[in-house]
Amino acid sequence: MSVVKIVGIVLIAAGVLGLVYGSFSYTKETHSTKIGSLELSMKDKKRVNVPVWAGVGAMVAGGLLLLAPRKS
């Protein structure tokens, strides 16, 4: 299987996941302080929305990569 086909499959899978879930969240540690044995930290939870056009675009691009003729 060529690299182009693998990238096409990954793009299709990412597009489907983007359409199904619509967003994802992650936690980012912003500040951390240690005073003696006391440790304080701040964590922010961020949410990223995936636009519908990005999911559809990834699926279309992946499909085009899978259907593209191979150069010999």
N, C-alpha and C positions, 0 to 999 in steps of 0.2 A: 504494500500500500504506500503510495507516495505521500510526501509531506503536504502537498496541496489538498489531497483528499482528507487527510487527518485534520487540517485547519478548517476545511469545509464542514466536517462533522462537528468539530468543537464550536464553530460559529452557530450552527443550527441548534445545538444543545443549549448554548448560552442564550440564544434568542427565545427559545421555548421557556427556559427558566425565567427570563426577564418578563415574559408575558404572563406566566402563571403566578409568580410571586409579586411582581410589580415594584418591590422595594426590598432593601436589606438594611440592617443596622449593625453598627460596630461600636465598641467601647474604646475610647482614647484616654490615656492617662495624661492630664494636663500639668498638674503640679504635684510635687512630692517634697516633703520636708521631714527631716529626722532630727529630733532634739533629744539627745540622750537615748533613753530606751523608748521614747514616744515617737511613733512614726505616723505622719498624716499624709494622705494623698487625696487628690481630686480626680474623679473620673467623669468624663462627659460621654453620654450615649448619643451617637449621631445616627441619623436615618437618611438614606440616600434613595430617592425615587428614580426608578428606571422608566423613561418615557416609552410609550407604546411604539413610537416610530423607531426607536433604537432596537427594540426586540424584533420587530418586523424586518428592519434593515439588515440585522445580523442573520436572520433566517434566509432572506433573499440572497445575500452575499455568499452564505454557505452553500446554498443550492446552486448558485452560478459556478462556484468553485468545483462542486461535484460534477456538474454537467459540462464543464469546459472541456474542449478537446485537448488531448495530450499532444505536446510537441515531441516529435521523434528526433 
